[in-house]
Amino acid sequence: METIRCLILGSGPAGYTAGIYAGRAGLSPVIYEGLQPGGQLTTTTEIENFPGYPEGIDGNQMMDDLRQQAERFGAEIRAAIAVKADLETAPYTLTFDDGSVVQCHTLIIATGATAKYLGLTDEEKYKGQGVSACATCDGFFYRKKQVAVVGGGDTACEEATYLAGLASKVYLIVRKNYLRASQAMQDRVFENPKIEVLFETNTVGLFGEDGVQGAHLVRKKGTPEEENLDIAIDGFFLAIGHKPNSDLFRPWVKTDETGYIITEGMTPRTGVPGVFAAGDVADPLYRQAITAAASGCKAAIEAERYLSEKGL
């Protein structure tokens, strides 16, 4: 069976940055691309907030640049998805969907988190053309425009407030007749003249020619007062949560109630010797490309130190 010194799962900013650092440290890293080669940024048309790109850059192009940089320093990139893990004893064993089984001395889990969607076909149709799951990533493109945010928790209120600083109008579409958010976040939303909260409202579709131009809504669905209405919007933001891609590792690593991997203090250490977590799979707070890249750097440095201490 093949034994790898440093195995990296995931090919977003965390995975590729880990590959760059591990490669430069001479660890001969192997990166498995996973579910979404290039990670979530490949669904973003333009990235304007990553340092070093003053004019902005296409998400696919940036991830291709990172990939090439990792390969330049000796990272081997493979197209497969991990389907089974055994982190009981080192070296750890991973099984992939192509049937391959490998062992590794160090493992960097950079499998990311998947944004939750409503399940509308229009969400897929307009992805990157008005549909987004990250206000801080894409909000800038909607300056002085009308947008809608779906959700009723802290994240939704936070995103609505953030967007209200940019957009001319923000609709907050809430399925229930109340907000689940903390009182402080609710106050911020209700006090903001640019935010209109639509309670007991479901989104049933989106429409538009070359991108989102509006949303089809239903109010008080299934009741005698049921009402259909359309709103004009340029952007549709999902804020109903993310699901960290950590299920495979939960028998061995600690996670919070949502599934985010809990790391030790400011480090990427998981508590399992030689196993580190980087990027959105361990980050419920920031979920930005730059913070993911930084954590990938930390994970690779920790992996190099671990291997050195073990004489591997």
ABEGO torsion letter per residue (X at the ends): XBBBABBBBEABAAAAAAAAAAAAAGAGBBBBAEABBGEAAAABABBAABBGBAAEBBAAAAAAAAAAAAAAAGBBBBBBBBABBBAABOBBBBBBAAGBBBBBABBBBAAEBBBBBAGBAAAAAABGAGBBABAAAAAAAABGBBBBBBEABAAAAAAAAAAAAABABBBBBBABABBABBAAAAAAAAABAABBBBBGBBBABBBEAAEBABBBBBBGBGBAABBBBBBBBABBBBBAEBBBBAAAAAAABBBBAAGBBBBBEABABAGBBGBBBBEAAABAAAGBAAAAAAAAAAAAAAAAAAAAAAGX
